[in-house]
Amino acid sequence: MSKASNGAANSGNQTGIRIVVAGDRGTGKSSLIVTAATYNFQSNVPPVLPPTRLPDDFYPDRVPITIIDTSSSPKNRSVLEDELRRADAVVLTYACDQPATLDRLSTFWLPELHRLEVKVPVIVVGCKLDLRDEQQQMSIYEVMQPIVEQFREIETCIECSASTHIQVREVFYYVQKAVLYPKGPLFDEEIDILKPRLVRALKRIFILCDHDRDGVLSDAELNDFQVRCFNAALEPHEISKLKSVVPEKLQGFNEHGLTLSGFLHLHALFIEKELFETTWTVLRKFGYNNDIKLREDLIPVPFKHTPDQNMELTTEALEFLKGIFSLFDINGDGLLHPDELVDLFSTAPESPWIEAPYKDAAEKTTLGGLSLDGFLSEWALLTLLDPVSSLENLIYIGYTGDLSYALRVTRKRRLDRKRQQSDRNVFQCFVFGPKEAGKSGLLNAFLERPFSHSYNPTIDERYAANVVDQPGGSKKTLVLREIHEDGVRGLLSKRDSLAACDIALFVYDSSDESSWKRATELLVKVAIHGENTRYGVPCLIVAAKDDLDHYPTAIQDAIKLTQDMGIGPPIPISAKLGDINNIFQRIIAAAEHPHLSIPETRAWRSRKLYSQLINSSLMVFSVGAAVALVGLAAYRVYATRKI
């Protein structure tokens, strides 16, 4: 592998670089800029220069550079802060003949960048090198080491002299390099190792280049890699040289070729020698951006769909995932254990399931093992909530099929209602209910988790996804979304909030009358919202905690409500006793027939009746008018014949 040299092609599609030069008054900011742009030192320069544009061909990468001069005067502080926030890189200057200006870097300027949350490369430049006291000659390493150790955002330190043209052009070359080929995403200087995301990306690149899947890059594969990244083949002696720089103890090379550990070691060497452009060239040739994630243009945008349509994985994508599951189920026990799951996502920037709402959203064993159904359920949830991330992670773990066939758009739910049948494989169920009604217990039962006797309120929304076996042997994926009682108002404030909901569940504590009343209030609110937005959904009522005695008027209240709103009676369950009464199969059955179990309020029924009466009247009027017209025509014919 050789150093990158093909200019803008490796610059990460950067269209321009905005460099802001800041520092104390009199440290040589303006002189540095003028000398770099004109190759001439001017003793009299304005206090603050206008924006200075360097020629596009000033450096080999041919990326336009604009340099912004700034004033350190307090009256211009707001302008300075605005420019720093807009910068792609910051140059902080001090004067080599004024030690106090060096101290100000750590006491003011660098803390100020932290305060403003400026997170761009910082280059420290010592100006007026020619004026330094000869009695105080120190290497820049000795001068800057304490500051660099404290402020890790400093990419490079350099000293220069505008009047004698010492290292002036190099200043902005290093700035440009820091922007185009940043060190920060690649290397963790505190613990002196490659950053995890870089290791993951390089592992994926290694696997992609290992065409025969034997775990090493042969000389031919290594040559193909070299040509792809650097447009130049490796000579035999260059391959031998690569082998010589990899320590034997790493087992970086064997009789078949370069191993993954050797591949990673080579990149560590490039970074150690500050050849960051080499590693960045490799990353960018394989589609990575500065965050070491795949560029957005490489991930197809999922098909456009209406709010009441969902995205699902296709059969082709599911078969690929089943194959991946088997590949990483090393011991063949039908489970992906935590270490196997880590290995599966080791070529992605990170696992997509390490945080809410995906973390703990699927059924697992006590040791954290994930079954195939649990694995596919997590993918179904990811695809439902974030289809772009689903596609992206399919790519990371090795999907090579046509991505346009990896996902499908479901039919509109309104059309499903007309056809009285849903064609979906994944159903989303919103779970409503008052506090302590048993919503979390229901979700835990869905994931086969033991019943908890202590009350642990759910603060944020929670998801649970699992595969539900259906009569006849078919399988459907059900996603339960627990809606916190205090979040219902916010949810229903959005017009399309029920569009993605296939069915709503209303859970109440069957021993508590107030819980029943609150659950029915929520049911009415959801029903009204569905009626007003035309996103009405099938609804089921769940009488949780059936192991307790029901409150006295429970039966009468249930009969009255179900008759008034036209939905089925409450379904009794007891998570404590493990008696869930086939509730999940019932949810799927109701969701598959979206024209049924939709509650109707009295106001809605009145409107429907009024609409029916109007339509009937119009029909009668139309028939009467037609009869009258026919009679008039017949009379005219009769009259004509009589004459």
Solvent accessible surface area in square Angstrom, and as a share of the most:
residue,aa,sasa,rsa
1,M,14,0.06
2,S,47,0.30
3,K,105,0.44
4,A,13,0.10
5,S,107,0.69
6,N,53,0.27
7,G,13,0.13
8,A,51,0.40
9,A,72,0.56
10,N,2,0.01
11,S,4,0.03
12,G,36,0.34
13,N,118,0.60
14,Q,50,0.22
15,T,124,0.72
16,G,25,0.24
17,I,4,0.02
18,R,56,0.20
19,I,0,0.00
20,V,0,0.00
21,V,0,0.00
22,A,0,0.00
23,G,1,0.01
24,D,19,0.10
25,R,213,0.78
26,G,42,0.41
27,T,0,0.00
28,G,15,0.15
29,K,17,0.07
30,S,11,0.07
31,S,23,0.15
32,L,1,0.01
33,I,0,0.00
34,V,16,0.09
35,T,3,0.02
36,A,0,0.00
37,A,28,0.22
38,T,59,0.35
39,Y,115,0.44
40,N,93,0.47
41,F,84,0.35
42,Q,80,0.36
43,S,96,0.62
44,N,136,0.70
45,V,42,0.24
46,P,69,0.44
47,P,127,0.80
48,V,61,0.35
49,L,22,0.11
50,P,93,0.58
51,P,95,0.59
52,T,28,0.16
53,R,140,0.51
54,L,0,0.00
55,P,72,0.45
56,D,62,0.32
57,D,90,0.47
58,F,14,0.06
59,Y,15,0.06
60,P,103,0.64
61,D,16,0.08
62,R,141,0.52
63,V,5,0.03
64,P,31,0.19
65,I,3,0.01
66,T,36,0.21
67,I,0,0.00
68,I,8,0.04
69,D,9,0.04
70,T,8,0.05
71,S,25,0.16
72,S,25,0.16
73,S,36,0.23
74,P,110,0.69
75,K,175,0.74
76,N,49,0.25
77,R,71,0.26
78,S,82,0.53
79,V,92,0.53
80,L,3,0.01
81,E,31,0.14
82,D,68,0.35
83,E,26,0.12
84,L,0,0.00
85,R,142,0.52
86,R,129,0.47
87,A,8,0.06
88,D,45,0.23
89,A,0,0.00
90,V,0,0.00
91,V,0,0.00
92,L,0,0.00
93,T,1,0.01
94,Y,4,0.02
95,A,1,0.00
96,C,14,0.08
97,D,52,0.27
98,Q,66,0.29
99,P,80,0.50
100,A,69,0.53
101,T,12,0.07
102,L,31,0.16
103,D,85,0.44
104,R,92,0.34
105,L,0,0.00
106,S,30,0.19
107,T,101,0.58
108,F,42,0.17
109,W,4,0.01
110,L,0,0.00
111,P,50,0.31
112,E,13,0.06
113,L,1,0.01
114,H,101,0.45
115,R,144,0.53
116,L,10,0.05
117,E,134,0.60
118,V,16,0.09
119,K,183,0.78
120,V,33,0.19
121,P,23,0.14
122,V,1,0.00
123,I,0,0.00
124,V,1,0.00
125,V,0,0.00
126,G,0,0.00
127,C,4,0.03
128,K,56,0.24
129,L,46,0.23
130,D,68,0.35
131,L,102,0.51
132,R,29,0.11
133,D,69,0.36
134,E,139,0.62
135,Q,164,0.73
136,Q,101,0.45
137,Q,112,0.50
138,M,99,0.44
139,S,58,0.37
140,I,48,0.24
141,Y,143,0.54
142,E,96,0.43
143,V,23,0.13
144,M,4,0.02
145,Q,69,0.31
146,P,86,0.54
147,I,16,0.08
148,V,40,0.23
149,E,95,0.43
150,Q,122,0.54
151,F,10,0.04
152,R,99,0.36
153,E,51,0.23
154,I,9,0.04
155,E,45,0.20
156,T,37,0.22
157,C,31,0.19
158,I,10,0.05
159,E,16,0.07
160,C,1,0.00
161,S,0,0.00
162,A,13,0.10
163,S,47,0.30
164,T,71,0.41
165,H,90,0.40
166,I,75,0.38
167,Q,74,0.33
168,V,7,0.04
169,R,93,0.34
170,E,73,0.33
171,V,0,0.00
172,F,0,0.00
173,Y,70,0.26
174,Y,74,0.28
175,V,0,0.00
176,Q,1,0.01
177,K,30,0.13
178,A,6,0.05
179,V,12,0.07
180,L,1,0.00
181,Y,12,0.05
182,P,14,0.09
183,K,35,0.15
184,G,35,0.33
185,P,39,0.24
186,L,0,0.00
187,F,34,0.14
188,D,39,0.20
189,E,65,0.29
190,E,128,0.57
191,I,110,0.56
192,D,102,0.53
193,I,88,0.45
194,L,21,0.10
195,K,66,0.28
196,P,94,0.59
197,R,69,0.25
198,L,0,0.00
199,V,49,0.28
200,R,53,0.19
201,A,3,0.02
202,L,0,0.00
203,K,43,0.18
204,R,25,0.09
205,I,0,0.00
206,F,8,0.03
207,I,66,0.33
208,L,59,0.30
209,C,9,0.05
210,D,6,0.03
211,H,118,0.52
212,D,88,0.46
213,R,147,0.54
214,D,77,0.40
215,G,44,0.42
216,V,9,0.05
217,L,1,0.00
218,S,31,0.20
219,D,69,0.36
220,A,69,0.54
221,E,12,0.06
222,L,1,0.00
223,N,44,0.22
224,D,78,0.41
225,F,2,0.01
226,Q,3,0.01
227,V,71,0.41
228,R,129,0.47
229,C,0,0.00
230,F,22,0.09
231,N,102,0.52
232,A,48,0.38
233,A,58,0.45
234,L,14,0.07
235,E,90,0.41
236,P,102,0.64
237,H,125,0.56
238,E,60,0.27
239,I,16,0.08
240,S,67,0.43
241,K,140,0.59
242,L,18,0.09
243,K,83,0.35
244,S,87,0.56
245,V,62,0.35
246,V,11,0.06
247,P,49,0.31
248,E,166,0.74
249,K,178,0.75
250,L,66,0.33
251,Q,137,0.61
252,G,1,0.01
253,F,40,0.17
254,N,66,0.34
255,E,153,0.69
256,H,117,0.52
257,G,4,0.03
258,L,0,0.00
259,T,21,0.12
260,L,48,0.24
261,S,48,0.31
262,G,0,0.00
263,F,0,0.00
264,L,33,0.16
265,H,41,0.18
266,L,2,0.01
267,H,0,0.00
268,A,31,0.24
269,L,37,0.18
270,F,23,0.10
271,I,3,0.01
272,E,132,0.59
273,K,137,0.58
274,E,96,0.43
275,L,45,0.22
276,F,16,0.07
277,E,10,0.05
278,T,0,0.00
279,T,0,0.00
280,W,0,0.00
281,T,0,0.00
282,V,0,0.00
283,L,0,0.00
284,R,21,0.08
285,K,64,0.27
286,F,13,0.05
287,G,4,0.04
288,Y,4,0.01
289,N,47,0.24
290,N,59,0.30
291,D,88,0.46
292,I,2,0.01
293,K,66,0.28
294,L,8,0.04
295,R,63,0.23
296,E,152,0.68
297,D,109,0.56
298,L,71,0.35
299,I,13,0.07
300,P,50,0.31
301,V,133,0.76
302,P,20,0.12
303,F,103,0.43
304,K,202,0.85
305,H,78,0.35
306,T,47,0.27
307,P,65,0.41
308,D,5,0.03
309,Q,30,0.13
310,N,9,0.04
311,M,6,0.03
312,E,4,0.02
313,L,12,0.06
314,T,24,0.14
315,T,101,0.59
316,E,86,0.38
317,A,0,0.00
318,L,55,0.27
319,E,95,0.43
320,F,46,0.19
321,L,0,0.00
322,K,77,0.33
323,G,41,0.40
324,I,15,0.07
325,F,10,0.04
326,S,78,0.51
327,L,121,0.60
328,F,38,0.16
329,D,15,0.08
330,I,132,0.67
331,N,96,0.49
332,G,60,0.58
333,D,67,0.35
334,G,39,0.37
335,L,39,0.19
336,L,0,0.00
337,H,40,0.18
338,P,70,0.44
339,D,101,0.52
340,E,16,0.07
341,L,29,0.14
342,V,95,0.54
343,D,62,0.32
344,L,3,0.02
345,F,1,0.00
346,S,18,0.11
347,T,14,0.08
348,A,0,0.00
349,P,11,0.07
350,E,66,0.29
351,S,19,0.12
352,P,24,0.15
353,W,15,0.05
354,I,94,0.48
355,E,119,0.53
356,A,87,0.68
357,P,40,0.25
358,Y,24,0.09
359,K,121,0.51
360,D,72,0.37
361,A,1,0.01
362,A,0,0.00
363,E,54,0.24
364,K,77,0.33
365,T,60,0.35
366,T,146,0.85
367,L,146,0.73
368,G,23,0.22
369,G,0,0.00
370,L,1,0.01
371,S,37,0.24
372,L,59,0.29
373,D,49,0.25
374,G,1,0.01
375,F,0,0.00
376,L,22,0.11
377,S,0,0.00
378,E,3,0.01
379,W,0,0.00
380,A,9,0.07
381,L,0,0.00
382,L,2,0.01
383,T,1,0.00
384,L,22,0.11
385,L,61,0.31
386,D,57,0.29
387,P,24,0.15
388,V,64,0.37
389,S,21,0.14
390,S,0,0.00
391,L,4,0.02
392,E,21,0.09
393,N,9,0.05
394,L,0,0.00
395,I,23,0.12
396,Y,5,0.02
397,I,15,0.07
398,G,37,0.36
399,Y,16,0.06
400,T,121,0.70
401,G,33,0.32
402,D,78,0.40
403,L,32,0.16
404,S,52,0.33
405,Y,142,0.54
406,A,0,0.00
407,L,7,0.04
408,R,68,0.25
409,V,39,0.22
410,T,1,0.01
411,R,54,0.20
412,K,91,0.39
413,R,6,0.02
414,R,96,0.35
415,L,64,0.32
416,D,1,0.00
417,R,51,0.18
418,K,164,0.70
419,R,141,0.52
420,Q,100,0.45
421,Q,79,0.35
422,S,10,0.07
423,D,58,0.30
424,R,1,0.00
425,N,69,0.36
426,V,15,0.09
427,F,1,0.00
428,Q,5,0.02
429,C,0,0.00
430,F,0,0.00
431,V,0,0.00
432,F,0,0.00
433,G,0,0.00
434,P,9,0.05
435,K,102,0.43
436,E,99,0.44
437,A,0,0.00
438,G,21,0.20
439,K,17,0.07
440,S,29,0.19
441,G,19,0.18
442,L,1,0.01
443,L,0,0.00
444,N,34,0.17
445,A,23,0.18
446,F,10,0.04
447,L,1,0.00
448,E,128,0.57
449,R,69,0.25
450,P,118,0.74
451,F,84,0.35
452,S,54,0.35
453,H,149,0.67
454,S,74,0.48
455,Y,112,0.43
456,N,103,0.53
457,P,77,0.48
458,T,28,0.16
459,I,142,0.72
460,D,106,0.55
461,E,73,0.33
462,R,52,0.19
463,Y,20,0.08
464,A,0,0.00
465,A,1,0.00
466,N,12,0.06
467,V,25,0.14
468,V,8,0.05
469,D,87,0.45
470,Q,21,0.09
471,P,117,0.74
472,G,90,0.87
473,G,64,0.62
474,S,56,0.36
475,K,113,0.48
476,K,32,0.14
477,T,17,0.10
478,L,0,0.00
479,V,0,0.00
480,L,0,0.00
481,R,39,0.14
482,E,4,0.02
483,I,2,0.01
484,H,39,0.17
485,E,26,0.11
486,D,101,0.52
487,G,34,0.33
488,V,4,0.02
489,R,209,0.76
490,G,40,0.39
491,L,18,0.09
492,L,27,0.14
493,S,86,0.56
494,K,132,0.56
495,R,143,0.52
496,D,64,0.33
497,S,15,0.10
498,L,1,0.00
499,A,1,0.01
500,A,34,0.26
501,C,0,0.00
502,D,4,0.02
503,I,0,0.00
504,A,0,0.00
505,L,0,0.00
506,F,1,0.00
507,V,0,0.00
508,Y,9,0.03
509,D,17,0.09
510,S,1,0.01
511,S,38,0.24
512,D,56,0.29
513,E,68,0.31
514,S,72,0.46
515,S,8,0.05
516,W,15,0.05
517,K,109,0.46
518,R,66,0.24
519,A,2,0.01
520,T,21,0.12
521,E,87,0.39
522,L,0,0.00
523,L,1,0.00
524,V,53,0.31
525,K,94,0.40
526,V,2,0.01
527,A,6,0.05
528,I,76,0.38
529,H,24,0.11
530,G,2,0.02
531,E,17,0.08
532,N,85,0.44
533,T,8,0.04
534,R,147,0.54
535,Y,19,0.07
536,G,14,0.13
537,V,4,0.02
538,P,0,0.00
539,C,1,0.01
540,L,23,0.11
541,I,5,0.02
542,V,0,0.00
543,A,4,0.03
544,A,4,0.03
545,K,63,0.27
546,D,52,0.27
547,D,50,0.26
548,L,85,0.42
549,D,129,0.67
550,H,84,0.38
551,Y,15,0.06
552,P,127,0.80
553,T,58,0.34
554,A,13,0.10
555,I,119,0.61
556,Q,109,0.48
557,D,39,0.20
558,A,13,0.10
559,I,89,0.45
560,K,122,0.52
561,L,24,0.12
562,T,15,0.09
563,Q,137,0.61
564,D,41,0.21
565,M,9,0.04
566,G,56,0.54
567,I,13,0.07
568,G,35,0.33
569,P,99,0.63
570,P,24,0.15
571,I,11,0.06
572,P,54,0.34
573,I,3,0.02
574,S,3,0.02
575,A,23,0.18
576,K,104,0.44
577,L,124,0.62
578,G,57,0.55
579,D,79,0.41
580,I,47,0.24
581,N,47,0.24
582,N,98,0.50
583,I,0,0.00
584,F,13,0.05
585,Q,65,0.29
586,R,101,0.37
587,I,0,0.00
588,I,0,0.00
589,A,46,0.36
590,A,16,0.12
591,A,3,0.02
592,E,29,0.13
593,H,67,0.30
594,P,2,0.01
595,H,53,0.24
596,L,96,0.48
597,S,35,0.22
598,I,45,0.23
599,P,4,0.02
600,E,44,0.20
601,T,16,0.09
602,R,160,0.58
603,A,65,0.50
604,W,43,0.15
605,R,84,0.31
606,S,70,0.45
607,R,120,0.44
608,K,77,0.32
609,L,103,0.51
610,Y,143,0.54
611,S,55,0.35
612,Q,99,0.44
613,L,102,0.51
614,I,73,0.37
615,N,88,0.45
616,S,60,0.39
617,S,66,0.42
618,L,103,0.51
619,M,126,0.56
620,V,107,0.62
621,F,148,0.62
622,S,61,0.40
623,V,82,0.47
624,G,40,0.38
625,A,39,0.30
626,A,52,0.40
627,V,99,0.57
628,A,64,0.50
629,L,121,0.60
630,V,105,0.60
631,G,40,0.38
632,L,85,0.42
633,A,56,0.43
634,A,59,0.46
635,Y,141,0.53
636,R,153,0.56
637,V,78,0.45
638,Y,131,0.50
639,A,30,0.23
640,T,98,0.57
641,R,199,0.73
642,K,155,0.66
643,I,184,0.93
